[in-house]
Amino acid sequence: MSHNSFGHLFRITTFGESHGAALGAVIDGCPPQISLVPEDIQVFLNKRKPGQSRFTTQRREEDLVKILSGVFIGANGQQVTTGAPIALLIENTDQRSKDYGDIAQKYRPGHADYVYDAKYGVRDYRGGGRSSARETAARVAAGAIARKIIPHLSIKGALVQIGPHKIDRSRFDWNEIDRNPFFCPDAKAASFWADYLDDIRKNGSSIGAVVEVTAQGAPPGWGAPLYGKLDADLAAAMMSINAVKGVEIGDGFEAALLTGESNADEMRSGANGLPNFLSNHAGGILGGISTGQPIVVRFAVKPTSSILTPRQTVDASGNNTEIVTKGRHDPCVGIRAVPVGEAMMACVLADHFLRHRGQIG
């Protein structure tokens, strides 16, 4: 199975399956002399790990990370990166593979079961194997290291919509995301979502969501025209996350509703000779290159395909049948996608920081 790596100068390769012994990542291209201990990574893994509320899967994984290589005790007595590949390991400890015995020969609608079988002739049906969102733990770990390369940037994610129910932008408060189980910046919306998602969960169903990730502090100039566009790399990164079906930068699809006068981010003279933008419809990127404004990305996450409602399907022999997916699943996988989106934003920006630094000398 190829294509398990992402990035150019800052490059991550992930490995492992949902019900295998472990999963992890190898990070290549991290500069030397950066302080790095497991606690720097664990704080972000703790945001993503399952079982933290009734609104996520009840699988109990501590997601404790081990750094296997690429660090050493520096001259100051601190553990630092050496410039060599950094290998990370996260053991799986709470697999219940027996939950998936009934679907070994059946294809779950909405899942990658059929296409994996069609492509490889074999599939790991235990939780989806390699196609499981369990793999995103390795991405979050890699994202923690990426943040160490660009500490001057502030990267934050939030859930801004569940199903048809959006937040009220007038109540947007970044401090609120740590006060509720949804990473929601709107306290009133979070309260409503709790009741709404309870009904979804009790009915054995699931619902989709929209995640917004922003990065502040990136200077103008990151990215390149045409085939090295910053927004193209961000879109690819977010689209690679499990269950993501749409990505937009800035106003995204809403820009199609605007006139040229409304959409253009007007400029006035600002401090240090840099322009002061009067709006940010472009999401901080023009022509594939950062403008210095906040970089804004949103992505849509489809409903979890593993549900208790019987669905029509076929089995591996081509017979018509029905399927019910047992086990422990997220009623809204978009919730735990928030720290994953942050991690992918960090990986892309760390990569572009290193590429830009190499270009300007």
C-alpha positions in Angstrom: 0.0 0.0 0.0 1.7 3.2 -1.2 1.0 6.9 -0.5 1.3 6.9 3.3 3.5 10.1 3.3 2.7 13.7 3.3 4.7 16.9 2.9 7.9 18.0 1.2 10.7 19.3 3.5 8.7 18.5 6.6 7.4 15.0 5.7 5.3 12.6 7.8 4.7 8.9 7.2 2.1 7.2 9.3 1.6 3.5 9.9 -0.7 1.1 11.7 -4.3 0.0 11.8 -7.3 0.5 14.1 -7.1 -3.0 15.7 -3.4 -3.7 15.1 -0.8 -3.7 17.9 0.1 0.0 17.5 0.1 3.0 15.1 2.6 5.7 14.7 4.5 8.2 12.5 8.0 8.9 11.2 8.7 12.6 10.8 11.5 13.5 8.5 12.9 17.0 8.0 12.5 18.4 11.5 15.4 20.8 12.2 17.8 20.0 15.0 18.1 21.7 18.4 14.4 21.9 19.0 13.3 20.9 22.6 11.0 17.9 22.4 9.7 15.6 25.1 6.7 13.3 25.0 4.6 15.8 27.0 4.9 18.3 24.1 3.0 15.8 22.0 0.7 14.2 24.6 -1.2 17.5 25.3 -2.5 17.4 21.8 -3.2 13.7 21.7 -5.3 14.1 24.9 -7.6 16.5 22.9 -8.2 13.9 20.2 -8.4 10.7 22.2 -11.7 8.8 22.4 -14.1 8.2 25.4 -14.0 11.7 26.8 -17.7 12.4 26.6 -20.9 10.6 25.7 -20.8 12.3 22.3 -17.7 10.3 21.1 -16.9 6.6 20.8 -16.5 4.9 24.2 -13.4 3.1 23.1 -10.9 3.7 25.9 -7.4 4.5 24.5 -4.9 6.4 26.6 -3.0 7.2 23.4 0.3 7.5 25.2 3.1 8.4 22.8 6.7 7.1 22.8 9.5 8.9 21.0 11.7 6.1 19.6 14.3 8.1 17.7 15.5 11.5 16.5 16.1 13.1 20.0 19.2 13.3 22.3 20.3 15.3 25.4 21.7 18.6 24.2 24.5 20.7 25.7 22.0 22.5 27.9 20.8 19.2 29.4 17.4 19.3 27.6 16.2 16.6 25.2 16.3 18.1 21.7 15.8 17.0 18.1 18.9 15.9 16.3 17.8 16.4 12.7 17.4 12.7 12.2 14.0 11.0 11.5 11.7 11.1 14.6 9.8 7.9 15.1 6.6 8.0 17.3 4.7 5.0 18.6 1.2 4.9 20.1 0.0 1.5 21.2 -3.6 0.2 20.8 -4.9 -1.1 24.1 -8.7 -1.3 23.9 -9.5 -3.2 20.7 -12.8 -5.2 20.6 -12.3 -7.0 17.3 -15.1 -9.5 18.0 -17.6 -6.6 17.4 -16.8 -6.8 13.7 -17.1 -10.5 13.1 -20.6 -10.2 11.6 -19.3 -7.8 8.9 -16.2 -9.8 7.8 -17.9 -10.7 4.5 -20.3 -7.6 4.2 -19.5 -4.2 2.9 -20.7 -1.3 5.1 -22.4 1.4 3.0 -20.4 4.7 3.2 -17.3 2.9 4.4 -14.2 2.0 2.3 -14.8 -1.7 2.7 -15.8 -2.4 -0.9 -13.1 -0.2 -2.6 -10.3 -1.6 -0.4 -11.4 -5.1 -1.4 -11.6 -4.1 -5.0 -8.2 -2.5 -5.0 -6.1 -4.8 -2.8 -8.1 -8.1 -2.7 -7.9 -8.1 1.0 -9.3 -5.8 3.8 -8.9 -5.6 7.5 -12.6 -5.5 8.6 -11.7 -4.8 12.3 -12.8 -1.2 12.7 -11.8 -0.5 9.1 -8.1 -1.3 9.5 -6.0 1.3 7.7 -9.0 3.4 6.6 -10.1 3.9 10.3 -10.0 7.4 11.8 -7.8 5.8 14.5 -4.9 6.6 12.1 -5.4 10.3 12.8 -3.8 9.9 16.3 -0.5 9.7 14.4 -1.2 12.9 12.5 -2.0 14.7 15.7 1.3 13.6 17.1 3.1 14.8 14.0 1.3 18.1 14.2 2.6 18.6 17.7 6.1 18.5 16.4 5.2 20.8 13.5 4.0 23.4 16.0 7.5 23.4 17.6 9.0 24.5 14.3 6.6 27.4 13.9 6.0 28.5 17.6 5.3 32.1 16.5 2.0 30.9 14.9 -1.3 30.5 16.7 -3.3 27.6 15.3 -6.9 27.0 16.6 -9.8 24.9 15.5 -13.5 24.9 16.3 -16.6 23.1 15.4 -18.9 25.6 13.8 -21.8 23.5 12.6 -23.4 20.1 13.5 -26.0 19.0 10.9 -28.0 22.0 9.9 -27.3 23.9 13.1 -24.6 26.6 12.9 -23.0 28.7 15.6 -23.9 32.4 15.9 -20.8 34.3 14.8 -21.7 37.2 17.0 -21.1 35.0 20.0 -17.8 33.5 18.8 -15.4 33.1 21.7 -12.2 31.1 21.4 -12.1 30.7 25.2 -15.4 28.8 25.0 -14.0 25.8 23.1 -12.3 24.4 26.2 -15.5 24.6 28.2 -17.7 22.2 26.3 -17.2 18.7 24.7 -17.7 20.0 21.1 -14.8 22.5 20.7 -17.6 24.9 20.1 -16.9 28.7 20.4 -20.6 29.5 21.0 -21.9 28.5 24.5 -25.5 28.7 23.4 -24.9 26.5 20.4 -23.0 24.0 22.4 -25.9 23.7 24.8 -28.3 23.1 22.0 -26.0 20.6 20.3 -25.9 18.5 23.5 -29.6 17.8 23.4 -29.6 17.4 19.6 -26.8 14.9 19.5 -28.3 13.0 22.4 -31.3 12.3 20.2 -29.1 11.3 17.3 -27.1 9.0 19.5 -30.0 7.3 21.2 -31.6 6.6 17.8 -28.4 4.8 16.7 -27.7 7.2 14.0 -25.0 9.9 13.2 -24.7 13.4 11.9 -22.2 15.5 9.9 -20.4 18.6 10.9 -18.2 21.5 9.8 -14.8 22.3 11.3 -13.0 25.7 11.0 -9.2 26.0 11.5 -7.4 29.3 11.6 -3.7 30.2 11.8 -2.5 33.6 12.9 1.0 34.9 12.6 2.1 33.6 9.2 3.9 36.4 7.3 3.1 37.3 3.7 5.1 35.2 1.1 4.6 31.6 2.1 3.5 29.3 -0.7 4.2 29.5 -4.5 2.2 30.1 -7.6 0.5 27.3 -9.6 1.7 23.9 -8.3 3.1 24.9 -4.9 0.1 26.8 -3.7 -0.4 27.1 0.0 -4.1 26.8 -0.3 -3.8 23.8 -2.6 -1.6 22.0 0.0 -4.0 22.9 2.8 -7.0 21.6 0.8 -5.2 18.4 0.1 -4.2 18.0 3.8 -7.8 18.5 5.1 -9.3 16.4 2.3 -7.0 13.5 3.4 -8.7 13.4 6.8 -11.1 10.5 7.2 -14.7 11.3 6.3 -14.0 14.8 5.0 -16.0 15.5 1.8 -15.4 19.2 1.2 -12.9 22.0 1.9 -13.0 25.7 1.5 -10.5 28.6 2.0 -11.8 31.9 3.4 -15.4 32.5 2.1 -15.1 29.4 -0.1 -18.3 28.5 -1.8 -20.0 31.6 -0.4 -17.7 33.7 -2.7 -19.8 32.5 -5.6 -22.6 34.7 -4.2 -20.5 37.9 -4.1 -19.8 40.6 -6.6 -16.3 41.6 -7.4 -16.7 44.7 -5.3 -17.8 42.7 -2.3 -15.3 39.9 -2.6 -12.1 41.9 -3.1 -10.2 42.5 0.2 -9.5 46.2 -0.1 -6.2 47.6 1.3 -4.9 50.7 3.0 -1.4 51.7 4.1 -0.4 50.0 7.3 2.4 49.8 9.7 6.0 48.8 8.7 5.1 49.4 5.0 2.7 46.4 5.0 -0.9 46.8 3.8 -3.8 46.8 6.1 -6.6 44.6 4.7 -10.1 45.8 5.3 -11.6 42.3 5.0 -10.5 38.7 4.6 -12.7 37.0 2.1 -9.6 35.3 0.7 -8.8 33.5 3.9 -5.3 34.8 4.1 -4.1 33.4 0.8 -4.0 35.1 -2.7 -2.5 33.4 -5.8 -1.4 30.5 -3.6 0.7 32.8 -1.4 0.0 33.9 2.2 -1.0 37.6 2.6 -0.1 38.0 6.3 -3.8 37.9 7.3 -5.3 35.0 9.4 -5.4 31.8 7.3 -8.9 30.3 7.5 -9.9 26.8 6.3 -13.2 25.0 6.8 -14.0 21.4 6.0 -17.2 19.3 6.0 -17.2 16.0 7.7 -19.8 13.4 6.6 -21.9 11.5 9.1 -20.3 8.4 10.7 -21.1 5.5 8.4 -21.1 2.9 11.3 -24.7 3.1 12.6 -27.2 0.7 14.2 -29.9 1.3 11.6 -30.2 -1.7 9.2 -28.9 -0.7 5.8 -29.0 -2.6 2.4 -25.7 -3.9 1.1 -24.0 -6.8 -0.6 -21.5 -9.3 0.6 -18.1 -10.3 -0.8 -19.9 -13.0 -3.0 -22.2 -10.4 -4.5 -25.3 -11.5 -2.6 -27.9 -8.9 -1.4 -28.1 -8.6 2.3 -28.6 -6.2 5.2 -26.0 -4.9 7.7 -26.0 -3.4 11.2 -22.7 -2.1 12.4 -22.1 -2.9 16.1 -19.3 -1.7 18.2 -18.3 1.7 19.6 -18.6 4.7 17.2 -18.8 8.5 17.2 -22.3 9.8 16.6 -20.5 12.9 15.2 -17.0 12.2 14.0 -16.6 15.9 13.3 -16.0 16.6 17.0 -12.7 14.7 17.2 -11.8 16.0 13.8 -11.0 19.5 15.3 -7.6 18.6 16.7 -6.8 16.6 13.6 -7.6 19.7 11.4 -5.3 21.8 13.6 -2.5 19.2 13.2 -2.8 19.1 9.4 -2.7 22.9 9.4 0.4 22.8 11.5 2.1 20.2 9.3 1.4 22.2 6.1 2.6 25.5 7.5 5.7 24.0 9.0 6.5 22.5 5.6 5.9 25.9 3.9 8.0 27.7 6.5 11.0 25.5 5.8 10.4 25.7 2.0 10.3 29.5 2.2 13.3 29.7 4.4 15.2 27.6 1.9 14.2 29.8 -1.0 15.2 33.1 0.6 18.5 31.8 2.1 
